Amino acid sequence: MEDKLIIRGIEFNSRLWIGTGKYRDFEETAKAVEASGADVVTVAVRRVNITDRRSENLLDYIDPKKYKILPNTAGCYTVEDALRYARLAREADVSEMVKLEVIGDERTLFPDVTGLLKATEILAKEGFIVFPYTNDDPVMAKRLEDAGAAAVMPLGAPIGSGLGIRNPFNIKIILESAKVPVIVDAGVGTASDANIAMELGCDAVLINTAIAGAKDPITMAEAMKHAVIAGRLACRAGRIPRKLYATASSPIEGML
Amino acid sequence: MRLKVNGKEYETKTETILQLLREMEIMQGRVAIEVNLDVIKKTDYENYRLQDGDNVEIVYFVGGGNGR
């Protein structure tokens, strides 16, 4: 049975979304993206280096014809900055999509949800397909949805922490109440974390540090691919209820 | 004229954004441009006339996931 993620009419071939930061070089980035099977690749917007203009470009390695480029507003701490980066990204002509971040605190990189809500509303009205990076807060997820978010991206744990899905119950509540897709963004540390997010019923997972920071990023990218697929299948299959005592799986009948 | 490009002083005889990009050897397909905080549409690069003292920002995509 076909089980494609579709958001605002855009079909996604994989439920694993990949960040492109922290890799050793563009070659390693490209290999990891390839191994992950992802078709969404998130990128940051930064100044062109005008003193070394012939330096290589990420998009020489990640072909925008092959991958869906998802610009982000990483590093933005105010609504104004986030809007500015999003509008510039759109003009670079790769996508109407934006992974919206309005960061509220340098140490935890937790989102500033009041700013996030404002920015989501403005960008959604301007026709952007907005994916806000938010807390694992079901009420805020709902507010973002009402403000026009195309999906919500709650964190599993702080960005780059690798702590996994710290509050699966909140993610579950978000999933139950949200009408838009839910994509876990941040916190995944290894394959089992990605798997748990998908088993919970999330529509996709975005991973960067857990792959880029692994000893062998390309092999970890492949592991994440399988974890996401397995998690999605397990979610659709429906797990057995947890029970305190054993239930034999062999028949009693015919025993000596 | 004197511009500020990406925070640095830049002296040029070019008049339009398209000419500036060519002079700086920047591929226009991969960048986005702001002049004095206004995003300039790609279709306007050819005709947008820069003024002395303009603050130009030229951005592109780099590797990044979240935060920082």
Chai-1 contact restraints between the chains, C-beta under 6 A:
chainA,res_idxA,chainB,res_idxB,connection_type,confidence,min_distance_angstrom,max_distance_angstrom,comment,restraint_id
A,G19,B,G65,contact,1.0,0.0,6.0,A-B,restraint_1
A,T20,B,G63,contact,1.0,0.0,6.0,A-B,restraint_2
A,G21,B,G63,contact,1.0,0.0,6.0,A-B,restraint_3
A,G21,B,G64,contact,1.0,0.0,6.0,A-B,restraint_4
A,G21,B,G65,contact,1.0,0.0,6.0,A-B,restraint_5
A,T29,B,G63,contact,1.0,0.0,6.0,A-B,restraint_6
A,V43,B,F61,contact,1.0,0.0,6.0,A-B,restraint_7
A,V43,B,G64,contact,1.0,0.0,6.0,A-B,restraint_8
A,A44,B,V62,contact,1.0,0.0,6.0,A-B,restraint_9
A,A44,B,G64,contact,1.0,0.0,6.0,A-B,restraint_10
A,V45,B,V59,contact,1.0,0.0,6.0,A-B,restraint_11
A,R46,B,V62,contact,1.0,0.0,6.0,A-B,restraint_12
A,R47,B,N6,contact,1.0,0.0,6.0,A-B,restraint_13
A,R47,B,V59,contact,1.0,0.0,6.0,A-B,restraint_14
A,V48,B,I58,contact,1.0,0.0,6.0,A-B,restraint_15
A,V48,B,Y60,contact,1.0,0.0,6.0,A-B,restraint_16
A,I50,B,V5,contact,1.0,0.0,6.0,A-B,restraint_17
A,I50,B,N6,contact,1.0,0.0,6.0,A-B,restraint_18
A,R53,B,E25,contact,1.0,0.0,6.0,A-B,restraint_19
A,N57,B,R30,contact,1.0,0.0,6.0,A-B,restraint_20
A,L58,B,F61,contact,1.0,0.0,6.0,A-B,restraint_21
A,L58,B,V62,contact,1.0,0.0,6.0,A-B,restraint_22
A,L58,B,G63,contact,1.0,0.0,6.0,A-B,restraint_23
A,L59,B,R30,contact,1.0,0.0,6.0,A-B,restraint_24
A,A74,B,G64,contact,1.0,0.0,6.0,A-B,restraint_25
A,A74,B,N66,contact,1.0,0.0,6.0,A-B,restraint_26
A,A74,B,G67,contact,1.0,0.0,6.0,A-B,restraint_27
A,A74,B,R68,contact,1.0,0.0,6.0,A-B,restraint_28
A,G75,B,R68,contact,1.0,0.0,6.0,A-B,restraint_29
A,R87,B,V39,contact,1.0,0.0,6.0,A-B,restraint_30
A,L88,B,A32,contact,1.0,0.0,6.0,A-B,restraint_31
A,L88,B,V39,contact,1.0,0.0,6.0,A-B,restraint_32
A,L88,B,V59,contact,1.0,0.0,6.0,A-B,restraint_33
A,E91,B,A32,contact,1.0,0.0,6.0,A-B,restraint_34
A,E91,B,V39,contact,1.0,0.0,6.0,A-B,restraint_35
A,A92,B,A32,contact,1.0,0.0,6.0,A-B,restraint_36
A,L109,B,G67,contact,1.0,0.0,6.0,A-B,restraint_37
A,I159,B,N66,contact,1.0,0.0,6.0,A-B,restraint_38
A,I159,B,G67,contact,1.0,0.0,6.0,A-B,restraint_39
A,A186,B,N66,contact,1.0,0.0,6.0,A-B,restraint_40
A,N208,B,G65,contact,1.0,0.0,6.0,A-B,restraint_41
